[in-house]
Amino acid sequence: MTTSLYDHAGGGPALLALADAHHTRCLADPLLEHPFSHTTNHPEHVARLAAYWAQVLGGPDDFSASLGSQRAVVDMHCVEDDLSEMGRRFLACFVAAMDDAGLPGDAPFRAAMTAYMRWAVDQFTVPGVERPATDGVPRWTWDGLAAG
Protein backbone atom coordinates (compact mmCIF):
# COMPACT_ATOMS: atom_id res chain seq x y z
CA MET A 1 0.00 0.00 0.00
CA THR A 2 1.22 3.47 -0.78
CA THR A 3 -0.94 5.41 1.67
CA SER A 4 -0.23 5.44 5.37
CA LEU A 5 -2.52 3.68 7.81
CA TYR A 6 -3.32 7.17 9.13
CA ASP A 7 -4.56 8.33 5.71
CA HIS A 8 -6.40 5.09 5.01
CA ALA A 9 -8.18 5.37 8.37
CA GLY A 10 -9.46 8.83 7.48
CA GLY A 11 -6.86 11.07 9.12
CA GLY A 12 -7.08 12.98 12.37
CA PRO A 13 -10.86 12.99 12.76
CA ALA A 14 -10.99 9.20 12.34
CA LEU A 15 -8.23 8.65 14.89
CA LEU A 16 -9.99 10.98 17.34
CA ALA A 17 -13.20 8.99 16.86
CA LEU A 18 -11.24 5.77 17.41
CA ALA A 19 -9.60 7.08 20.59
CA ASP A 20 -12.97 8.24 21.91
CA ALA A 21 -14.69 4.93 21.08
CA HIS A 22 -11.81 2.97 22.59
CA HIS A 23 -11.82 5.04 25.78
CA THR A 24 -15.59 4.53 26.10
CA ARG A 25 -15.21 0.76 25.69
CA CYS A 26 -12.40 0.63 28.25
CA LEU A 27 -14.52 2.55 30.77
CA ALA A 28 -17.27 -0.04 30.29
CA ASP A 29 -14.93 -2.97 30.92
CA PRO A 30 -14.81 -4.00 34.61
CA LEU A 31 -11.07 -4.76 34.49
CA LEU A 32 -10.04 -1.71 32.46
CA GLU A 33 -12.39 0.82 34.02
CA HIS A 34 -10.16 1.64 36.98
CA PRO A 35 -7.07 2.92 35.12
CA PHE A 36 -9.23 4.75 32.59
CA SER A 37 -11.28 6.56 35.21
CA HIS A 38 -8.42 7.96 37.33
CA THR A 39 -8.93 11.59 38.21
CA THR A 40 -5.19 12.03 37.64
CA ASN A 41 -5.54 11.23 33.93
CA HIS A 42 -4.78 14.17 31.68
CA PRO A 43 -8.02 16.07 30.91
CA GLU A 44 -7.20 15.83 27.20
CA HIS A 45 -6.35 12.12 27.35
CA VAL A 46 -8.48 11.13 24.37
CA ALA A 47 -7.12 13.89 22.13
CA ARG A 48 -3.55 13.12 23.20
CA LEU A 49 -4.09 9.41 22.53
CA ALA A 50 -5.48 10.23 19.07
CA ALA A 51 -2.43 12.41 18.34
CA TYR A 52 -0.10 9.63 19.48
CA TRP A 53 -1.83 7.01 17.34
CA ALA A 54 -1.90 9.43 14.41
CA GLN A 55 1.87 9.88 14.58
CA VAL A 56 2.52 6.15 15.02
CA LEU A 57 0.33 5.36 12.01
CA GLY A 58 2.07 7.80 9.65
CA GLY A 59 0.31 11.07 10.38
CA PRO A 60 1.70 14.38 11.61
CA ASP A 61 4.19 14.52 14.45
CA ASP A 62 1.95 16.67 16.66
CA PHE A 63 2.34 14.33 19.61
CA SER A 64 6.12 14.43 19.84
CA ALA A 65 6.30 18.06 18.70
CA SER A 66 4.14 19.45 21.49
CA LEU A 67 2.37 16.86 23.63
CA GLY A 68 4.89 14.34 24.89
CA SER A 69 7.66 11.88 24.20
CA GLN A 70 7.88 8.17 23.72
CA ARG A 71 9.95 7.97 26.90
CA ALA A 72 7.08 9.59 28.85
CA VAL A 73 4.59 7.13 27.32
CA VAL A 74 6.79 4.18 28.27
CA ASP A 75 7.45 5.51 31.78
CA MET A 76 3.75 6.10 32.37
CA HIS A 77 2.51 2.73 31.13
CA CYS A 78 5.19 0.11 31.69
CA VAL A 79 5.07 -1.95 34.84
CA GLU A 80 6.85 -5.08 35.94
CA ASP A 81 3.64 -6.98 36.67
CA ASP A 82 2.14 -9.38 34.17
CA LEU A 83 -0.89 -7.52 32.84
CA SER A 84 -1.60 -9.94 29.99
CA GLU A 85 -5.32 -10.17 30.73
CA MET A 86 -5.64 -6.38 30.76
CA GLY A 87 -3.73 -6.31 27.50
CA ARG A 88 -6.05 -8.85 25.86
CA ARG A 89 -9.08 -6.85 26.91
CA PHE A 90 -7.50 -3.57 25.84
CA LEU A 91 -6.84 -5.09 22.41
CA ALA A 92 -10.42 -6.42 22.18
CA CYS A 93 -11.74 -2.93 23.01
CA PHE A 94 -9.51 -1.47 20.30
CA VAL A 95 -10.71 -3.93 17.66
CA ALA A 96 -14.37 -3.29 18.54
CA ALA A 97 -13.77 0.47 18.67
CA MET A 98 -12.67 0.43 15.03
CA ASP A 99 -16.24 -0.56 14.17
CA ASP A 100 -17.70 1.98 16.60
CA ALA A 101 -15.64 4.75 14.99
CA GLY A 102 -16.55 3.70 11.45
CA LEU A 103 -12.98 2.98 10.35
CA PRO A 104 -12.50 1.10 7.07
CA GLY A 105 -13.36 -2.57 7.33
CA ASP A 106 -11.06 -3.98 4.68
CA ALA A 107 -9.07 -6.98 5.84
CA PRO A 108 -5.54 -5.60 5.16
CA PHE A 109 -6.26 -2.43 7.15
CA ARG A 110 -7.86 -4.26 10.05
CA ALA A 111 -5.00 -6.78 10.15
CA ALA A 112 -2.37 -4.02 10.20
CA MET A 113 -4.20 -2.06 12.91
CA THR A 114 -4.73 -5.16 15.05
CA ALA A 115 -1.09 -6.18 14.63
CA TYR A 116 -0.01 -2.71 15.74
CA MET A 117 -2.13 -2.78 18.86
CA ARG A 118 -1.08 -6.34 19.71
CA TRP A 119 2.57 -5.22 19.46
CA ALA A 120 1.88 -2.05 21.49
CA VAL A 121 0.00 -3.94 24.19
CA ASP A 122 2.91 -6.35 24.57
CA GLN A 123 5.26 -3.38 24.98
CA PHE A 124 3.38 -2.25 28.06
CA THR A 125 1.86 -5.35 29.64
CA VAL A 126 4.34 -8.19 29.29
CA PRO A 127 7.35 -8.05 31.61
CA GLY A 128 10.72 -8.42 29.96
CA VAL A 129 9.58 -7.59 26.42
CA GLU A 130 12.38 -5.92 24.52
CA ARG A 131 11.32 -2.40 23.62
CA PRO A 132 12.64 -0.45 20.63
CA ALA A 133 16.00 1.16 21.39
CA THR A 134 14.94 4.52 19.99
CA ASP A 135 13.40 7.25 22.10
CA GLY A 136 11.28 8.38 19.15
CA VAL A 137 7.65 7.51 18.61
CA PRO A 138 7.50 4.19 16.75
CA ARG A 139 6.09 4.16 13.22
CA TRP A 140 3.77 1.37 12.17
CA THR A 141 3.16 0.60 8.51
CA TRP A 142 1.11 -1.88 6.55
CA ASP A 143 4.05 -4.26 6.96
CA GLY A 144 4.63 -3.70 10.68
CA LEU A 145 7.14 -1.72 12.71
CA ALA A 146 9.18 0.57 10.48
CA ALA A 147 12.92 0.37 10.79
CA GLY A 148 14.10 3.17 13.02
Buried (B, 14 or more C-beta within 10 A) or exposed (E): EEEBBBBBBBBBEBBBBBBBBBBBBBEEBEEBEEEBEEEEEEEEEBBBBBBBBBBBBBBEEBBBEEBBEBEEBBEEEBEEEEBEEBBBBBBBBBBEBBEBBEBBEEEEBBEBBBBBBBBBBBBBBEEEEEEEEEEEBBBBBBEEBEEE
